[in-house]
């Protein structure tokens, strides 16, 4: 694919002609778990489009971004943003698509940059008008409001705005990812977590249907997580460990597969199917062999998942010294999981 992409890039006459190739390359990087390269390419292209984002934002950068977005969005009711005119500027449209392409990569490996990517999407929509990818900007702003700023009501309203705008624009291509974010990061702060399981499963099906495999895979693994944390019987979850693993493998979603393996093994440990219930061991290897790989990819979300599940297991099986160690390490990577229900689970077990 890389060779073909290079040929197309060499033949393309303008930057806008090259955008589709860049988007495909970024999507491939993300699906392979190569988030660093996805972000690097995305920031390079955004700079060419006139939108410069620092690779490592300072607190001042973030504060300025938050203030600008709050100021722009305060000029009208959140629900009225659905009535903004259509965005027509081709370079701003390209920037919106590029921001959408790297947003999941920044979420897992560059949480500070993730904030600026989200804010940039909302700002561009308010300044230049709504586009088919604007709902995803609004819904990820909902993550920030719920998971970082603690503004649960505002975050929920932005989530509903996003769903309504998807419907108005008939933007089926981003329906899966928008529904994934609402049900995976926002809904459970205002509704019972069990209410999010079926919408996440539906988001997976829509993603497969529309070719949005990146978010289809994320929705599928997270539907398992929410079923698990909602208290569904472990014996009913057990068959889904293999079926979900196979489904994620089929769409070649390495990131979602890695997340699913962690939670799936935690369920098996709780069912007594492990010699040491406090160790996360699955067919891919022992935790001591896998941890260096997780650290090398700098995927803070994976590391938080890993240590949060270790904390839960060690506490339940009364290995309190290891539980304390896992709690400290899970907290270290807490900022890599804003809005996720595992954050609440972590705080609950950490407080015990």
N, C-alpha and C positions, 0 to 999 in steps of 0.2 A: 504493500500500500504506500509506503514512504516514497518509493521510486516513482510511482504514478503521480503522487501528490507533487513531487518536485517538478515533473514534466508540466503539469497543469499550471503551477506557480510561475514557471519560466515563460509559458505561453500567454498568461494573463496580462492584459495591458494596463489595468488600473488596480488600485488597492481593493476597491469594491468587488472587482471580478475575482479576487483571491479569497474573499471572505468565506465562501462555502467550504473551500479546502481547509482553511484554518479551523473552522468549526468542527469538521470531521476529524482532523488531527487531534484537537483538544478532547473531543469525545472519546477517541481511542485511548489517549493517555489516561483519562479518568477511569475508564472501564478496566484498564490494566493495573490500576492502582498507582500509576506514575503521576501523582498529583503535582509534584514539583515541576515537571516539564510542562504540564497543562497550564499551570499558573504563569510560568516563565513566558511561554508563547502568547498567552492571553494578554499579559501586561505589555508585551512588545507591540502587539497589534493595536491595542487600545491607545498606546502612545502615538502610533502612526495616524490614528483617527482623531488625535487632539485631546484625548482624555488621559492625563498622567496620574497614575496612582502609585504611591511609594510601596516598594516591596515589603518593607518593614515599617508600617505606620507608627508614628509617635502618639502619645496620649493627646497632644495638641491637635494633631491631624484628625483624630477621632472626635474630639470635642467640637472642633469646627464643623465637621461633617454632620454631627448630631444637631447642632444648632441651626445649620442651614436647612436641613430636612424638616425639623420641627417648625421653623419659621414659614417655609413654603406650604407645608400641609395644614398649618393653622389658619390659612387664609380662606378656607372653606370647610364645610363639614366633610368628614371622611367619606360618608356615603355619596356625596356629590362629586367625588373624583371620578365616578363612573361616567359622568357627563362631559369630561374633558374632550376637546377635539381630537381628531386622528393625527398621529405623528406622520409627517411626510418627508422630513429632511433625511436623505439617504444615509448620510454619515452618522447621524444620531440613531437611526434604525440599526445600522451595523454595530454601533457601540452597544446598544441594548442587547443585541444577540450575543455579542462577545462576552458581555458581563454575565449573561445567563449561562454561557458555556463554562465559565470558570467558577461559578458560585459554589458548587458542591465541593470542588477541590479546595477552595479557600476555607470552607467550613471545617474540613477535617485536618488540614495541615497549617493553616494560617488564619487563626480566628480573628486577629486584629484587622487583617486585610479583608476578611469576610465582611466585617462591619462597613468598611468603605465601599465595597462592591454593592452591598445592599442599598446603602444611602445614595450611591450614584444612580442606581436604577430608578429609585423613587424620584430623585431630583430631575432626571431627564424626562420622565413621564409628565411631571407637573409643569415643567418648563416648555416642553415641545409637543405634548399631547400623548394620548394613550396609543399603544400598539399591541399587537397580539401577544407580546411577551411582558407587557406591563403588569398583568395579574401576578406573575411570578415575582416581580419586584415588590409589589404591595404585600404579598403573602410572606416573603422573606423578611420584610420590614416587621411583620408581625412576630417573627422569631425573635428579632432583636428586642422588640417591645416586651414580649413575654419572658424571654430567657435571659436578657441582660439588664434591662431597665426596670423590670418588675411591673410594667404597665399592662396588666392582664386584660383589662377591659378594652383599651385601645388596640392591643394586639389582636384580640378576638374580632374587633370591628374591621380591622384591615384584612383579616382572614376571610370574613364574610364578603367584603368588598371584592376581593380577588375571585372568589367563587362566582359572584354575581357578574363580574366583568367577563369571565370565561364564558358564561352563558350568553351574555349580550353579544360578544364578538364571535360566538360559535368557534372559539379557539381550541378545538379538540386536540391539537398537537401539544398544547401545554396543560391539558386537563389533568393528565396523570400526575405531573409534577406538582401542580397547584393543590390538588386533592391530597397528595402525599404530605405536603408541608402542613396544610391545615390540620389533618388528622394525626400527623406524626409529631408536631411541635406546638400546636396551639389549642386544639380542641380539648385536650385532657386537663388544661388549666381552668376550664369553665364547665366541663361536662365529665361524666364518669369515663374512665379510660376504656371500658368495654365498648362504649359507643364509637370508638375509633377503629375497631378491628375490621369490621366489614368494609368501611370506606377505604381502608388501606388495601384490602384484598381486591376491591374494585379498581383502585388506582393501578395495581399491578396488571390486571386484565386489560385495562384501557391502554396502559403503556406498551404492552405487547402488541396490541391491535394497531396502535399508531406508530410503532417503531421507536418509542421513547424508552429504550431498554435500560438506560442508565437509571431512570427514576422508577421504572417497573421493578427492577431488582431491589432498590432501596425500600420501596413500599412493601415488597414481599417479606423481606427479612424483618422489617419493623412491625408488620402485622403479627408475626410470631412473638416478638418481644412484648407487644401490648397484650396479646392473649395470655402470655406467661405472667406478666405483672398484674393482670386483672384478676388473677386467681383461678384461671381455668385449670381443670384437673390435669395433672402432669401426665397421666396415662393417656389422655386424649391428645396431648401435645406430642407425645413420643413418636407416633407415626409420621407427623409432619416434619420431624427433624430430617428424615431421609428424603421425603417428597419435596420439601422446600430446597434442600441442598441440591437435588437433581435439577430442579427448575432453574436455580441460579447458575448451575454449571452449564445448562443448556443455552442460556443467553450470555454465557461467558462474563458473568458479573463477579469479578474477583473480589472487589471490595465488599459487596453484600454477602458473598460467600464466607469471607473471613469473619465478618460480624456474626453471621448466623452460626458458624461453628462454635463460637464462644458461648452464645446463649444455649445452643443445642446441647453442648457438653455440660453446662450448668444444670440443665433439666435432667440429663442422664445421671449426673452425680447425686441429685436429690432423690432420684428413683433407686439409688443404691447400686448403680451399674458402674462403679469405679472402685478400685482397691483403696485409693485415698480420695475421699470425697472433697478434700480441699485443694486438690490439684486439677488443673484444667488440661486434660490429655484427650486428644482426639486422633482420628486416622492420619492427620497431617503431621503429627508429632507431639512431643512433650512440651510443656510450657517453657521449660528452660532452653529448649532448642529454638522455639518460635519467638521468644522475647527479643533476641537480638535483631531479628528481621523486622519486628514491629517498630523497634527503636530506629532502625536504619531508614525506614520509610517516613519517619516523623509523623505518623498518623496518630495524633493525640486522641482522636475519638476511639480508635481501636484500643489504645492503652487504657483509657478511662473505662471502657467496657470491660476489659480484662480484669483490672484491679477492683472495679465495683462488684463484679461477680465473685471474685475471690473473697472480698469482704463479706458478702452475703453468705457464701458457703462456709467460710471459717467461723463466722458468728453462729450460724445455725448448728454447726457440728462442734461448737465449743472449743475451737482452737483460737483463743482470744489473742495470744501474742501475734500470730500471723494475721488475724483480723485487724489489729492495730497497724501493722506494717502496710497492709493492703489499703486501709483507709487513707493513710498518709500519701501513698502513691496515687490513689484514685483522685484525691483532692488536687494533686499536682497538675492533673490533666483535665480538671473540671471545666475550664473555660473552652475546651474543645467540644463540649456537648451542650451548648445553650439551647434551652427549650425542650430538650428530650426528657421523657419521663424518668429515665435512669438517674437524672440529677436528684429528683425527689426521693427516689429509692436510696440513693447514696446517702443523702442527708439523714434519712430515717435510721439506717443501720449505723451510720457514723455516730449518731447521738446516743445510741445504746451502749 
